Amino acid sequence: MYYSIFSACLKRSLVCLSLLLLLLPALGSSATRVKASISSITPSSGAAGITSVIRGRGFGSTRGSVLFGRATGRVTRWSSTLVRVVVPAGKGRVGVTLTTHARVRATSRFTYAVAARTATVVGANDLGMHCVDKDFSVFSILPPYNVLTAQVLVKNSQGVPVVLGANDVELRYSAVADAAGSINSYSIGKTNFWDYALPLFGATLAPGQGLKGLYMPAEAPTTAQHSFGWNGTLGLFDAQGIPLYPLDDAHSVNRYPLLRVTALSKVSGATLGHLDVVAPVSEETTCARCHTTGGRAATGLGISWASDADKDKEARLNVLKLHDYRSSTSLFVSQPVLCAQCHYSPALDLAGSGPSPTQQTHSSMSRVMHSFHADKMIDQVGVALNDSAVARDATPPTADRQACYTCHPGTSTKCLRGAMSTILDCQNCHGNMAAVGGDNVLLSNGSIDGNNDGGGRRPWKDLPRCQSCHSGDAVSHLNPSDPSQHAADNLRFLYAYTPGDASASPLKAVNMRFAEETGKLYRHSKGHGGIACEHCHGSTHAIWGSAALGTNDDVAPLALQGHPGALGECSTCHTASSLALTVSGPHGMHNVNDARWIDGGHARFYKQSPALCKACHGLTLHGSVLSRAFSNRTFRAEDIGTVTVLQGDQVGCYTCHNGPNGGG
């Protein structure tokens, strides 16, 4: 009897256990499976070959698949909340279907650009002039080290530009001839840098190799050694340390050579676009004006001054002799000497590690050069060289009379040669040499990041700002305590600091219309659409609209928009007429050269907010320097018919109407 009862219970338990085992997968599935969903696709529109990031939940840890319409994207990363995928070829607006490894699907929408597309490449040299020593056998201040930066844009099917990243494209630089036929493709044989790279910089370099491993295009052993890298800090592509020397391939001096920046698809390898940019470099960093034997700084003192047919080398030898005499060093017998070995220079701190213990016991390179020489800017006949800012309505002194060009490039190559160089000199922005050397502490807001107010100027960091002179617009801008600080247009300043301020502390604007990013220099800042400021306006010291002829500075803007000057044509990046009418362009600009704006769009915006228009067109709406035409324009106005505006004309309501109310 007991056996029968046990047997019945056992049979019943087996049935229950079987039912439980059948139910467990379903129970487990409903308990652990998360419904997949897409929360965002970034960018949500684009073109074949770009990388989109899909975020959401429930994707699982095992890789699934992603379809754009019917085309499969190439997945490069997969997690439960994030998927990176390379967009396949296609166009139009399609559904994106993400299918997990467990066959769970999530859908969203995506806007394509056409697969066969071209890209817009924008770029610039980072400084406007890179200096290099003419000779490395005695001492070195700066090695051959040029830097280019670039960005790549494609338009989606709505004509909206999308900025591509390191997963989408790769960039290379190559040599290209300029309009005069000058081309610079190699450096070996043009400089003795590689003979002294090891003792000077501690670098074992192959001939032609730069300090960061890059080469000139014709000498690069591999493609990677004439390619751009991705700068994650700045969020753009750069090529750091191109060993460029200012002799072209015919060994003729050309301090403004061109390099071609080419963008290639990382998926197909196809060329998407290119841009020719100037890569300025000069060997005119010299001590020869004062330190050649018999000069003001190389005579007497009981020193046996050098004699050499190469006067630049002779001056360098004399500098070491004088340094030994004044500082009890033994540099002359230690050639070649790297000045930055003792005197810290951020330009040569390639690792960004800061001053070494030895450098901490000495003043910086900037301070010992600028502060020490500040009271020695006198020519051979005892007449002082100019070391002050250019006043309103005055003319900048010639290069041979400027203190800065005694050492910096130079009487042939002007470091400052951009759009502002016809009315300003170096001191209008930087202050005099004593200010650059940090003889006086910075005033409030004088340091770039606010961390050095009250301290001595930090070289390569506490520098003038765009906003110091471009302090706002016609409605709101800084009002100087000294009226002479204003330029003739009464909007911009002639000085980046208050006249009389011995520290030349850069002013900080309140209206940030033309300001750099907070805490960043102009050359490190971005603006409209995430584009680098230099890629729209040109390099520091060589702002586009350059007054210098034959410099190749304006080759890039001419190629991008058809005329020199800062990029101002919306069609450079956007498909024509694809933009809605707006005042959200760069620095608050409206649509440029757009018939819809001319035919009535601007009137609606004026009625909504007159101040928006007055900010650039002036308080009286007769135009201002902020409403100058980028190029010659011809269009029809309802009141007076055909209107022609020339490049540089200040456009206002009275250009086409009798005031803001038309004929009224």
Secondary structure as UniProt FT lines:
FT   HELIX           2..32
FT   STRAND          37..42
FT   STRAND          45..46
FT   TURN            48..49
FT   STRAND          51..57
FT   STRAND          65..68
FT   TURN            69..70
FT   STRAND          71..72
FT   STRAND          74..78
FT   STRAND          82..86
FT   STRAND          93..99
FT   TURN            101..102
FT   STRAND          105..112
FT   STRAND          120..125
FT   STRAND          130..131
FT   STRAND          139..140
FT   STRAND          146..155
FT   TURN            157..158
FT   STRAND          161..163
FT   TURN            166..168
FT   STRAND          169..175
FT   TURN            179..180
FT   TURN            189..190
FT   HELIX           193..201
FT   TURN            207..208
FT   TURN            211..212
FT   HELIX           217..219
FT   HELIX           223..226
FT   STRAND          229..231
FT   TURN            232..235
FT   STRAND          236..242
FT   TURN            249..250
FT   STRAND          258..265
FT   TURN            266..268
FT   STRAND          271..278
FT   STRAND          281..282
FT   HELIX           288..291
FT   TURN            293..294
FT   TURN            296..297
FT   TURN            301..302
FT   HELIX           311..327
FT   HELIX           332..334
FT   STRAND          337..338
FT   HELIX           339..341
FT   HELIX           346..348
FT   TURN            350..351
FT   HELIX           357..360
FT   HELIX           365..373
FT   TURN            374..375
FT   TURN            380..381
FT   TURN            392..393
FT   HELIX           399..401
FT   HELIX           404..406
FT   TURN            419..423
FT   HELIX           426..430
FT   HELIX           433..436
FT   TURN            437..438
FT   TURN            444..445
FT   TURN            453..454
FT   TURN            459..461
FT   HELIX           466..469
FT   HELIX           483..485
FT   TURN            488..489
FT   TURN            499..500
FT   TURN            502..503
FT   TURN            513..514
FT   TURN            518..519
FT   HELIX           522..524
FT   HELIX           528..530
FT   HELIX           533..537
FT   STRAND          538..539
FT   TURN            540..541
FT   STRAND          542..543
FT   TURN            549..550
FT   TURN            553..554
FT   HELIX           555..561
FT   HELIX           570..572
FT   TURN            576..577
FT   HELIX           586..588
FT   HELIX           595..596
FT   HELIX           597..601
FT   HELIX           602..608
FT   HELIX           610..617
FT   TURN            619..620
FT   HELIX           625..627
FT   STRAND          633..637
FT   TURN            638..640
FT   STRAND          641..645
FT   TURN            647..648
FT   HELIX           653..655
FT   TURN            660..663
//
